[in-house]
């Protein structure tokens, strides 16, 4: 039986030594959306802050964690390529804070993951390409959802109704992220 990420972290008392569950899910989603597969051995250490020494007490514990992460990557990659990706449970809009804390953490993880694949994205979708607008739109949307308070003055200056704008961005993210992943996969295949 596969242990969930949350259960693994709780059972092994690793909640304060690894990225949170939502940050991890966002990070892994960014890795799953990347145009070229980056071997998890190259980015797994980011899950514990990039430190050389992992927080695990045994090789078996590290292996179990790595298997959970790889399974999550496989799930996310499949969902993105089949246009079935959806926000994880807990990610939502909020009447008081625009977005929930889980949404912010998920977006934070997504942005952290994007930085690792940034060169691949920029080579595949250079600034002067048609695809660059798609990539830029997705990144801007993720950034807005990560820090909506910082975005409010800009949106208000453009005359956008603040919460309605965030609702549109939030609801549109599955289509945008799946579309970006699918287009990147197509471009890689054509290359």
N, C-alpha and C positions, 0 to 999 in steps of 0.2 A: 504494500500500500504506500502510495506517495504521500509524504508529509507536506503540508502547506508551508509556504514561506513564513507566515506568522507563527505557526506551531513550532517550526524549526528554531526560529529566533527565540521564542519564549522558552522552549524546552532546554535550550543550551545557554540561556542567559546572555544573549548577544544583542539585545535590543539597542544598547548604547554603543555598540562597537561596529555596527553595520549601518548602511543607509537604511532609513525607515522602509517599511513595506511599500508605501506609495512612491517614494523616491526610486527604490529599486525597480518597481514595475515601469515607471517612466523611463528610467535609464535603459532597461532591457528593451523597451518598445523602440527607443531611438536606435539601438543596435540592430533590432529586427527590421527597421525601416531603411537602414543604411543600404546604399546601392551595391556595395561589395561586402561580402561576409568578412567580419573581423573576428578572428579566432578568439573565443572567450578567454583563453589564457592570457591574451594581450590586454584585456580590460577588466577581468574579474577583480583584481586588486582595488579598482576604484570603488567597489562595494564597501570596502573598509577604509576608505580615505586615501588609497594609493600607497599606504605604508608597505614597506618590503615584507614585514612580518605579519602574517595573518593572525586574526584573533582566535583561531580555532585551536582546540586542545589536542586534536589528533588528525592524522591524515584522513581517517574515515569520516570525521566530521566535515572536513574541507570537501571531501568527495561528495558527501551527501548534499552539501550546500551547492556545489557546482552543478550537480544533477538537477536540483530544483531550478537553478538559473537557466540551464540549457533547455529544460522542459518549458519554462516560461518563454524563452526566446522562440522556441518552435511554435508554441501556441500563438504568440504575437505575430510572428512572420506569416503563419498560415492565415490568420484573421485579416492582416493587412492586405495580403495578396488576393484574398477572396472577397474583399470589400465587406467583411463582417466585423471588423474591429469596432469596438464601442468603448466608451469611458468605463473604467472599472467602477464597481460599486463603491459609493462614498464620494465619488467625484460628481459635483453638481453645482448649480448656481445657489447663491445664498441671498436672502432678502436683506440681511444685515451687513454682510461682508463681500457682496458681489459674487464671490466663489467660495466654496468650502475650503477648509485647510487641506483636505485630501487632494483637491484639485490643484492647489498651489504646489504641494509636495510632488505630485505627479508631474506637473509642468517643470518643476525644478529639475527632477530627474531626467526628463526629456531633453531639456536644454544642456545638462551636463553631458548626456550621451551624444548629442549633436556635435559637441566640440571635438570628440574623438574621431568622428567621421567627416568632419568639416572639409578637409582637403579632398576627399572623394567626391563630396557633393559639389564643391566648387569646380573640380575638373569635369565632372559629368554635366553639370548645369552652370556653365560660366555666366558671368554677369550680363553679357550681351546676348544670351540665348533666350528663346521663348520660355523655356522651362524655369529660368531664373525667377520669373514672376511667381510661379507656383511655389517654388522653394521659399522665396521671400515672404509670401503670404502665409505659409504654414508657420514659419519661424516667428513672424510678427504676431500671429494669433496666439501661439504658445506663450510668447513673452507678455502679451497683454493679459492673458489668463493667469500667468504666474504673479504679476504685480499690477493688478487692475487699478489700484489707487494712483499709481504713477501715470497711468494712461488716461485717467479721467480728464485732466485739463486739456489734453490734445483732442480727445473726442468731443469735449464740450466746445472747443474752439472751431471744430468742424461742423458744429450744429447737430451732432448725433445725440439721440436720447440714450443716456449712459447705460442703463440696465438692458434696454432693448438691444443695444449694440453688442453687449457681452453675451446676451442670450443667443443672438444670431451666430456669433463666433463660436460659442460653446457647442451649439447644435450642429454647426457646419464642420467641426473638427474631424469627425469620423470620415466624412466624404473627402475632405482635403488631405488628411494623412494617408488614407488608403490610395487616393489618386496619385499622390506624390510617390508612394512606395511602388505602385504599379508602373508608373511612368519611368522611374529609375530602373526598375527591373527590365523594362522593355529596351531602354537605351543601352543597358549593359549587354543585353542579348544581341542587339544590333551591332555593337562595336566589334 
